[in-house]
């Protein structure tokens, strides 16, 4: 596998780093939201819901990249 800028390995590394940052942001949100009632501050609640949706989407995208790398390795082992 090459380490070109568009290679699946580099994309996966980028996705993984962003994943860690997003999870840290979600953890910070949860700490800030500890004393809040859901729906008490609508903007805060919507921001949290949006952050959770983004983390979920990004996690699935990262997993897809990992599966893509495994598929490429499996294909190269066959040949």
Gaussian input, Z-matrix of N, CA and C with variables (Angstrom, degrees):
# hf/3-21g

backbone

0 1
 N
 C     1     B1
 C     2     B2     1     A1
 N     3     B3     2     A2     1     D1
 C     4     B4     3     A3     2     D2
 C     5     B5     4     A4     3     D3
 N     6     B6     5     A5     4     D4
 C     7     B7     6     A6     5     D5
 C     8     B8     7     A7     6     D6
 N     9     B9     8     A8     7     D7
 C    10    B10     9     A9     8     D8
 C    11    B11    10    A10     9     D9
 N    12    B12    11    A11    10    D10
 C    13    B13    12    A12    11    D11
 C    14    B14    13    A13    12    D12
 N    15    B15    14    A14    13    D13
 C    16    B16    15    A15    14    D14
 C    17    B17    16    A16    15    D15
 N    18    B18    17    A17    16    D16
 C    19    B19    18    A18    17    D17
 C    20    B20    19    A19    18    D18
 N    21    B21    20    A20    19    D19
 C    22    B22    21    A21    20    D20
 C    23    B23    22    A22    21    D21
 N    24    B24    23    A23    22    D22
 C    25    B25    24    A24    23    D23
 C    26    B26    25    A25    24    D24
 N    27    B27    26    A26    25    D25
 C    28    B28    27    A27    26    D26
 C    29    B29    28    A28    27    D27
 N    30    B30    29    A29    28    D28
 C    31    B31    30    A30    29    D29
 C    32    B32    31    A31    30    D30
 N    33    B33    32    A32    31    D31
 C    34    B34    33    A33    32    D32
 C    35    B35    34    A34    33    D33
 N    36    B36    35    A35    34    D34
 C    37    B37    36    A36    35    D35
 C    38    B38    37    A37    36    D36
 N    39    B39    38    A38    37    D37
 C    40    B40    39    A39    38    D38
 C    41    B41    40    A40    39    D39
 N    42    B42    41    A41    40    D40
 C    43    B43    42    A42    41    D41
 C    44    B44    43    A43    42    D42
 N    45    B45    44    A44    43    D43
 C    46    B46    45    A45    44    D44
 C    47    B47    46    A46    45    D45
 N    48    B48    47    A47    46    D46
 C    49    B49    48    A48    47    D47
 C    50    B50    49    A49    48    D48
 N    51    B51    50    A50    49    D49
 C    52    B52    51    A51    50    D50
 C    53    B53    52    A52    51    D51
 N    54    B54    53    A53    52    D52
 C    55    B55    54    A54    53    D53
 C    56    B56    55    A55    54    D54
 N    57    B57    56    A56    55    D55
 C    58    B58    57    A57    56    D56
 C    59    B59    58    A58    57    D57
 N    60    B60    59    A59    58    D58
 C    61    B61    60    A60    59    D59
 C    62    B62    61    A61    60    D60
 N    63    B63    62    A62    61    D61
 C    64    B64    63    A63    62    D62
 C    65    B65    64    A64    63    D63
 N    66    B66    65    A65    64    D64
 C    67    B67    66    A66    65    D65
 C    68    B68    67    A67    66    D66
 N    69    B69    68    A68    67    D67
 C    70    B70    69    A69    68    D68
 C    71    B71    70    A70    69    D69
 N    72    B72    71    A71    70    D70
 C    73    B73    72    A72    71    D71
 C    74    B74    73    A73    72    D72
 N    75    B75    74    A74    73    D73
 C    76    B76    75    A75    74    D74
 C    77    B77    76    A76    75    D75
 N    78    B78    77    A77    76    D76
 C    79    B79    78    A78    77    D77
 C    80    B80    79    A79    78    D78
 N    81    B81    80    A80    79    D79
 C    82    B82    81    A81    80    D80
 C    83    B83    82    A82    81    D81
 N    84    B84    83    A83    82    D82
 C    85    B85    84    A84    83    D83
 C    86    B86    85    A85    84    D84
 N    87    B87    86    A86    85    D85
 C    88    B88    87    A87    86    D86
 C    89    B89    88    A88    87    D87
 N    90    B90    89    A89    88    D88
 C    91    B91    90    A90    89    D89
 C    92    B92    91    A91    90    D90
 N    93    B93    92    A92    91    D91
 C    94    B94    93    A93    92    D92
 C    95    B95    94    A94    93    D93
 N    96    B96    95    A95    94    D94
 C    97    B97    96    A96    95    D95
 C    98    B98    97    A97    96    D96
 N    99    B99    98    A98    97    D97
 C   100   B100    99    A99    98    D98
 C   101   B101   100   A100    99    D99
 N   102   B102   101   A101   100   D100
 C   103   B103   102   A102   101   D101
 C   104   B104   103   A103   102   D102
 N   105   B105   104   A104   103   D103
 C   106   B106   105   A105   104   D104
 C   107   B107   106   A106   105   D105
 N   108   B108   107   A107   106   D106
 C   109   B109   108   A108   107   D107
 C   110   B110   109   A109   108   D108
 N   111   B111   110   A110   109   D109
 C   112   B112   111   A111   110   D110
 C   113   B113   112   A112   111   D111
 N   114   B114   113   A113   112   D112
 C   115   B115   114   A114   113   D113
 C   116   B116   115   A115   114   D114
 N   117   B117   116   A116   115   D115
 C   118   B118   117   A117   116   D116
 C   119   B119   118   A118   117   D117
 N   120   B120   119   A119   118   D118
 C   121   B121   120   A120   119   D119
 C   122   B122   121   A121   120   D120
 N   123   B123   122   A122   121   D121
 C   124   B124   123   A123   122   D122
 C   125   B125   124   A124   123   D123
 N   126   B126   125   A125   124   D124
 C   127   B127   126   A126   125   D125
 C   128   B128   127   A127   126   D126
 N   129   B129   128   A128   127   D127
 C   130   B130   129   A129   128   D128
 C   131   B131   130   A130   129   D129
 N   132   B132   131   A131   130   D130
 C   133   B133   132   A132   131   D131
 C   134   B134   133   A133   132   D132
 N   135   B135   134   A134   133   D133
 C   136   B136   135   A135   134   D134
 C   137   B137   136   A136   135   D135
 N   138   B138   137   A137   136   D136
 C   139   B139   138   A138   137   D137
 C   140   B140   139   A139   138   D138
 N   141   B141   140   A140   139   D139
 C   142   B142   141   A141   140   D140
 C   143   B143   142   A142   141   D141
 N   144   B144   143   A143   142   D142
 C   145   B145   144   A144   143   D143
 C   146   B146   145   A145   144   D144
 N   147   B147   146   A146   145   D145
 C   148   B148   147   A147   146   D146
 C   149   B149   148   A148   147   D147
 N   150   B150   149   A149   148   D148
 C   151   B151   150   A150   149   D149
 C   152   B152   151   A151   150   D150
 N   153   B153   152   A152   151   D151
 C   154   B154   153   A153   152   D152
 C   155   B155   154   A154   153   D153
 N   156   B156   155   A155   154   D154
 C   157   B157   156   A156   155   D155
 C   158   B158   157   A157   156   D156
 N   159   B159   158   A158   157   D157
 C   160   B160   159   A159   158   D158
 C   161   B161   160   A160   159   D159
 N   162   B162   161   A161   160   D160
 C   163   B163   162   A162   161   D161
 C   164   B164   163   A163   162   D162
 N   165   B165   164   A164   163   D163
 C   166   B166   165   A165   164   D164
 C   167   B167   166   A166   165   D165
 N   168   B168   167   A167   166   D166
 C   169   B169   168   A168   167   D167
 C   170   B170   169   A169   168   D168
 N   171   B171   170   A170   169   D169
 C   172   B172   171   A171   170   D170
 C   173   B173   172   A172   171   D171
 N   174   B174   173   A173   172   D172
 C   175   B175   174   A174   173   D173
 C   176   B176   175   A175   174   D174
 N   177   B177   176   A176   175   D175
 C   178   B178   177   A177   176   D176
 C   179   B179   178   A178   177   D177
 N   180   B180   179   A179   178   D178
 C   181   B181   180   A180   179   D179
 C   182   B182   181   A181   180   D180
 N   183   B183   182   A182   181   D181
 C   184   B184   183   A183   182   D182
 C   185   B185   184   A184   183   D183
 N   186   B186   185   A185   184   D184
 C   187   B187   186   A186   185   D185
 C   188   B188   187   A187   186   D186
 N   189   B189   188   A188   187   D187
 C   190   B190   189   A189   188   D188
 C   191   B191   190   A190   189   D189
 N   192   B192   191   A191   190   D190
 C   193   B193   192   A192   191   D191
 C   194   B194   193   A193   192   D192
 N   195   B195   194   A194   193   D193
 C   196   B196   195   A195   194   D194
 C   197   B197   196   A196   195   D195
 N   198   B198   197   A197   196   D196
 C   199   B199   198   A198   197   D197
 C   200   B200   199   A199   198   D198
 N   201   B201   200   A200   199   D199
 C   202   B202   201   A201   200   D200
 C   203   B203   202   A202   201   D201
 N   204   B204   203   A203   202   D202
 C   205   B205   204   A204   203   D203
 C   206   B206   205   A205   204   D204
 N   207   B207   206   A206   205   D205
 C   208   B208   207   A207   206   D206
 C   209   B209   208   A208   207   D207
 N   210   B210   209   A209   208   D208
 C   211   B211   210   A210   209   D209
 C   212   B212   211   A211   210   D210
 N   213   B213   212   A212   211   D211
 C   214   B214   213   A213   212   D212
 C   215   B215   214   A214   213   D213
 N   216   B216   215   A215   214   D214
 C   217   B217   216   A216   215   D215
 C   218   B218   217   A217   216   D216
 N   219   B219   218   A218   217   D217
 C   220   B220   219   A219   218   D218
 C   221   B221   220   A220   219   D219
 N   222   B222   221   A221   220   D220
 C   223   B223   222   A222   221   D221
 C   224   B224   223   A223   222   D222
 N   225   B225   224   A224   223   D223
 C   226   B226   225   A225   224   D224
 C   227   B227   226   A226   225   D225
 N   228   B228   227   A227   226   D226
 C   229   B229   228   A228   227   D227
 C   230   B230   229   A229   228   D228
 N   231   B231   230   A230   229   D229
 C   232   B232   231   A231   230   D230
 C   233   B233   232   A232   231   D231
 N   234   B234   233   A233   232   D232
 C   235   B235   234   A234   233   D233
 C   236   B236   235   A235   234   D234

   B1=1.4455
   B2=1.5154
   B3=1.2770
   B4=1.4529
   B5=1.5211
   B6=1.3315
   B7=1.4620
   B8=1.5200
   B9=1.3091
   B10=1.4621
   B11=1.5202
   B12=1.3313
   B13=1.4651
   B14=1.5252
   B15=1.3187
   B16=1.4503
   B17=1.5164
   B18=1.3284
   B19=1.4575
   B20=1.5302
   B21=1.3120
   B22=1.4637
   B23=1.5348
   B24=1.3187
   B25=1.4645
   B26=1.5261
   B27=1.3274
   B28=1.4687
   B29=1.5266
   B30=1.3241
   B31=1.4663
   B32=1.5185
   B33=1.3382
   B34=1.4596
   B35=1.5318
   B36=1.3160
   B37=1.4765
   B38=1.5189
   B39=1.3222
   B40=1.4617
   B41=1.5225
   B42=1.3239
   B43=1.4651
   B44=1.5284
   B45=1.3279
   B46=1.4546
   B47=1.5268
   B48=1.3244
   B49=1.4723
   B50=1.5261
   B51=1.3215
   B52=1.4669
   B53=1.5246
   B54=1.3200
   B55=1.4639
   B56=1.5315
   B57=1.3088
   B58=1.4635
   B59=1.5277
   B60=1.3195
   B61=1.4673
   B62=1.5353
   B63=1.3182
   B64=1.4616
   B65=1.5283
   B66=1.3059
   B67=1.4685
   B68=1.5291
   B69=1.3254
   B70=1.4679
   B71=1.5329
   B72=1.3296
   B73=1.4623
   B74=1.5259
   B75=1.3169
   B76=1.4624
   B77=1.5304
   B78=1.3209
   B79=1.4689
   B80=1.5284
   B81=1.3272
   B82=1.4633
   B83=1.5182
   B84=1.3109
   B85=1.4690
   B86=1.5308
   B87=1.3214
   B88=1.4699
   B89=1.5253
   B90=1.3245
   B91=1.4604
   B92=1.5232
   B93=1.3238
   B94=1.4664
   B95=1.5284
   B96=1.3052
   B97=1.4649
   B98=1.5213
   B99=1.3119
   B100=1.4648
   B101=1.5316
   B102=1.2999
   B103=1.4589
   B104=1.5135
   B105=1.3227
   B106=1.4672
   B107=1.5210
   B108=1.3087
   B109=1.4617
   B110=1.5230
   B111=1.3426
   B112=1.4641
   B113=1.5244
   B114=1.3042
   B115=1.4565
   B116=1.5176
   B117=1.3423
   B118=1.4552
   B119=1.5293
   B120=1.3179
   B121=1.4608
   B122=1.5313
   B123=1.3180
   B124=1.4639
   B125=1.5255
   B126=1.3229
   B127=1.4713
   B128=1.5324
   B129=1.3279
   B130=1.4630
   B131=1.5307
   B132=1.3220
   B133=1.4658
   B134=1.5261
   B135=1.3109
   B136=1.4701
   B137=1.5249
   B138=1.3256
   B139=1.4672
   B140=1.5318
   B141=1.3160
   B142=1.4638
   B143=1.5135
   B144=1.3173
   B145=1.4667
   B146=1.5264
   B147=1.3092
   B148=1.4628
   B149=1.5178
   B150=1.3279
   B151=1.4676
   B152=1.5212
   B153=1.3159
   B154=1.4732
   B155=1.5271
   B156=1.3188
   B157=1.4719
   B158=1.5270
   B159=1.3296
   B160=1.4650
   B161=1.5220
   B162=1.3246
   B163=1.4679
   B164=1.5250
   B165=1.3220
   B166=1.4607
   B167=1.5251
   B168=1.3313
   B169=1.4641
   B170=1.5274
   B171=1.3298
   B172=1.4683
   B173=1.5228
   B174=1.3326
   B175=1.4674
   B176=1.5228
   B177=1.3143
   B178=1.4654
   B179=1.5252
   B180=1.3096
   B181=1.4588
   B182=1.5284
   B183=1.3233
   B184=1.4612
   B185=1.5236
   B186=1.3164
   B187=1.4650
   B188=1.5250
   B189=1.3270
   B190=1.4647
   B191=1.5332
   B192=1.3344
   B193=1.4587
   B194=1.5126
   B195=1.3367
   B196=1.4599
   B197=1.5150
   B198=1.3252
   B199=1.4654
   B200=1.5257
   B201=1.3176
   B202=1.4699
   B203=1.5294
   B204=1.3174
   B205=1.4638
   B206=1.5289
   B207=1.3445
   B208=1.4623
   B209=1.5243
   B210=1.3213
   B211=1.4613
   B212=1.5354
   B213=1.3281
   B214=1.4661
   B215=1.5209
   B216=1.3145
   B217=1.4745
   B218=1.5204
   B219=1.3187
   B220=1.4594
   B221=1.5234
   B222=1.3303
   B223=1.4655
   B224=1.5256
   B225=1.3414
   B226=1.4649
   B227=1.5301
   B228=1.3321
   B229=1.4537
   B230=1.5256
   B231=1.3325
   B232=1.4673
   B233=1.5260
   B234=1.3149
   B235=1.4672
   B236=1.4698
   A1=109.86
   A2=116.35
   A3=119.51
   A4=110.16
   A5=115.88
   A6=120.95
   A7=110.72
   A8=116.44
   A9=120.82
   A10=108.59
   A11=116.67
   A12=120.51
   A13=112.48
   A14=117.92
   A15=120.95
   A16=113.47
   A17=117.08
   A18=119.24
   A19=110.48
   A20=116.58
   A21=120.28
   A22=112.86
   A23=116.99
   A24=120.37
   A25=110.84
   A26=117.37
   A27=120.07
   A28=111.57
   A29=116.75
   A30=119.83
   A31=110.30
   A32=116.29
   A33=120.08
   A34=110.68
   A35=116.73
   A36=119.70
   A37=110.78
   A38=117.35
   A39=121.22
   A40=110.75
   A41=116.27
   A42=120.63
   A43=110.89
   A44=116.77
   A45=120.53
   A46=111.32
   A47=117.24
   A48=120.76
   A49=110.13
   A50=116.95
   A51=120.22
   A52=109.99
   A53=117.21
   A54=122.01
   A55=110.65
   A56=116.81
   A57=121.29
   A58=110.36
   A59=117.34
   A60=121.49
   A61=110.51
   A62=116.80
   A63=120.20
   A64=112.30
   A65=117.09
   A66=120.15
   A67=110.11
   A68=116.86
   A69=119.87
   A70=110.51
   A71=117.23
   A72=120.85
   A73=110.63
   A74=117.10
   A75=121.01
   A76=110.64
   A77=117.13
   A78=120.32
   A79=110.44
   A80=117.12
   A81=121.06
   A82=110.61
   A83=117.16
   A84=121.18
   A85=110.38
   A86=115.97
   A87=119.47
   A88=111.41
   A89=117.41
   A90=120.44
   A91=110.14
   A92=116.72
   A93=120.49
   A94=111.57
   A95=117.36
   A96=121.82
   A97=112.74
   A98=117.02
   A99=120.61
   A100=112.66
   A101=117.95
   A102=120.61
   A103=114.78
   A104=117.33
   A105=120.12
   A106=111.68
   A107=115.35
   A108=121.82
   A109=107.25
   A110=116.57
   A111=120.96
   A112=108.94
   A113=116.35
   A114=121.93
   A115=113.59
   A116=117.96
   A117=121.35
   A118=110.31
   A119=115.94
   A120=122.44
   A121=106.02
   A122=116.47
   A123=121.08
   A124=112.60
   A125=116.99
   A126=119.76
   A127=109.86
   A128=117.16
   A129=121.34
   A130=110.52
   A131=116.97
   A132=121.55
   A133=111.16
   A134=116.95
   A135=120.73
   A136=110.67
   A137=116.63
   A138=119.63
   A139=110.31
   A140=116.63
   A141=120.14
   A142=112.55
   A143=116.17
   A144=119.83
   A145=110.66
   A146=116.51
   A147=120.29
   A148=111.75
   A149=116.31
   A150=120.43
   A151=110.81
   A152=116.79
   A153=120.26
   A154=111.21
   A155=116.99
   A156=120.34
   A157=110.62
   A158=116.67
   A159=120.74
   A160=111.22
   A161=117.27
   A162=120.60
   A163=109.87
   A164=117.34
   A165=120.77
   A166=111.09
   A167=116.89
   A168=120.83
   A169=110.75
   A170=115.61
   A171=119.39
   A172=110.73
   A173=117.51
   A174=120.97
   A175=110.44
   A176=116.58
   A177=119.59
   A178=111.40
   A179=116.80
   A180=121.03
   A181=110.90
   A182=116.32
   A183=120.74
   A184=110.67
   A185=116.85
   A186=120.27
   A187=111.14
   A188=115.97
   A189=119.91
   A190=110.27
   A191=116.15
   A192=119.88
   A193=112.36
   A194=116.40
   A195=119.86
   A196=112.02
   A197=116.12
   A198=119.67
   A199=111.43
   A200=115.82
   A201=119.93
   A202=110.30
   A203=116.91
   A204=120.42
   A205=110.58
   A206=116.82
   A207=119.82
   A208=111.21
   A209=117.53
   A210=120.91
   A211=110.60
   A212=116.40
   A213=119.43
   A214=110.98
   A215=117.00
   A216=119.82
   A217=110.50
   A218=117.23
   A219=120.40
   A220=110.88
   A221=115.86
   A222=119.88
   A223=110.84
   A224=116.53
   A225=119.20
   A226=111.28
   A227=118.61
   A228=121.09
   A229=111.94
   A230=116.28
   A231=120.37
   A232=111.28
   A233=116.62
   A234=119.90
   A235=110.43
   D1=132.61
   D2=-179.80
   D3=-84.59
   D4=158.69
   D5=177.63
   D6=-104.40
   D7=41.63
   D8=175.79
   D9=-69.55
   D10=162.48
   D11=-176.37
   D12=-62.26
   D13=-26.48
   D14=-178.07
   D15=-100.63
   D16=9.20
   D17=-176.62
   D18=-71.59
   D19=152.08
   D20=179.53
   D21=-58.20
   D22=-33.89
   D23=179.93
   D24=-64.54
   D25=-44.84
   D26=179.18
   D27=-68.07
   D28=-37.81
   D29=176.61
   D30=-62.42
   D31=-42.05
   D32=179.95
   D33=-64.38
   D34=-42.35
   D35=177.88
   D36=-60.16
   D37=-44.91
   D38=178.36
   D39=-61.30
   D40=-46.72
   D41=179.63
   D42=-61.17
   D43=-38.91
   D44=-179.37
   D45=-66.48
   D46=-41.26
   D47=178.07
   D48=-64.23
   D49=-45.06
   D50=178.39
   D51=-63.56
   D52=-37.10
   D53=177.59
   D54=-58.71
   D55=-45.57
   D56=179.63
   D57=-62.57
   D58=-43.20
   D59=179.17
   D60=-63.44
   D61=-43.69
   D62=179.31
   D63=-64.77
   D64=-39.30
   D65=178.21
   D66=-66.99
   D67=-38.16
   D68=176.22
   D69=-63.97
   D70=-40.91
   D71=177.97
   D72=-64.62
   D73=-39.71
   D74=177.93
   D75=-66.15
   D76=-39.67
   D77=177.28
   D78=-63.82
   D79=-41.06
   D80=176.57
   D81=-62.96
   D82=-41.83
   D83=176.95
   D84=-59.74
   D85=-44.56
   D86=-179.53
   D87=-63.31
   D88=-38.07
   D89=177.15
   D90=-64.84
   D91=-43.12
   D92=179.01
   D93=-67.84
   D94=-30.35
   D95=-176.33
   D96=-87.40
   D97=-0.92
   D98=-174.26
   D99=-54.18
   D100=-43.14
   D101=-176.89
   D102=-94.58
   D103=4.56
   D104=-176.72
   D105=-95.62
   D106=148.12
   D107=174.05
   D108=-89.32
   D109=136.20
   D110=-179.85
   D111=-60.16
   D112=127.34
   D113=178.87
   D114=88.33
   D115=-7.30
   D116=179.50
   D117=-64.34
   D118=-46.96
   D119=175.03
   D120=-115.13
   D121=102.32
   D122=-172.14
   D123=-60.79
   D124=-40.20
   D125=-179.36
   D126=-64.06
   D127=-42.77
   D128=179.17
   D129=-63.55
   D130=-41.68
   D131=179.65
   D132=-65.58
   D133=-44.22
   D134=179.57
   D135=-65.91
   D136=-38.90
   D137=177.33
   D138=-62.32
   D139=-41.35
   D140=178.24
   D141=-65.82
   D142=-42.03
   D143=178.13
   D144=-63.67
   D145=-40.62
   D146=177.63
   D147=-64.92
   D148=-41.02
   D149=178.18
   D150=-64.12
   D151=-41.77
   D152=178.24
   D153=-64.15
   D154=-40.02
   D155=177.65
   D156=-64.83
   D157=-41.40
   D158=178.96
   D159=-64.17
   D160=-43.30
   D161=178.63
   D162=-62.23
   D163=-42.39
   D164=179.35
   D165=-62.27
   D166=-47.37
   D167=178.75
   D168=-60.27
   D169=-45.46
   D170=-176.27
   D171=-67.22
   D172=-36.62
   D173=177.96
   D174=-62.51
   D175=-45.21
   D176=178.53
   D177=-63.99
   D178=-37.60
   D179=178.13
   D180=-66.36
   D181=-40.14
   D182=178.09
   D183=-65.44
   D184=-42.38
   D185=177.43
   D186=-61.81
   D187=-38.06
   D188=177.53
   D189=-61.67
   D190=-41.90
   D191=177.90
   D192=-63.39
   D193=-39.51
   D194=177.25
   D195=-64.67
   D196=-40.97
   D197=177.08
   D198=-65.34
   D199=-35.74
   D200=178.26
   D201=-63.50
   D202=-41.80
   D203=178.47
   D204=-64.43
   D205=-42.71
   D206=178.50
   D207=-63.10
   D208=-38.81
   D209=179.25
   D210=-65.55
   D211=-40.43
   D212=178.42
   D213=-65.56
   D214=-39.21
   D215=177.88
   D216=-66.30
   D217=-43.03
   D218=179.44
   D219=-62.59
   D220=-38.85
   D221=179.05
   D222=-66.29
   D223=-39.61
   D224=-179.28
   D225=-71.46
   D226=-26.81
   D227=177.29
   D228=-72.34
   D229=-30.04
   D230=179.37
   D231=-69.49
   D232=-33.82
   D233=-174.71
   D234=-92.04

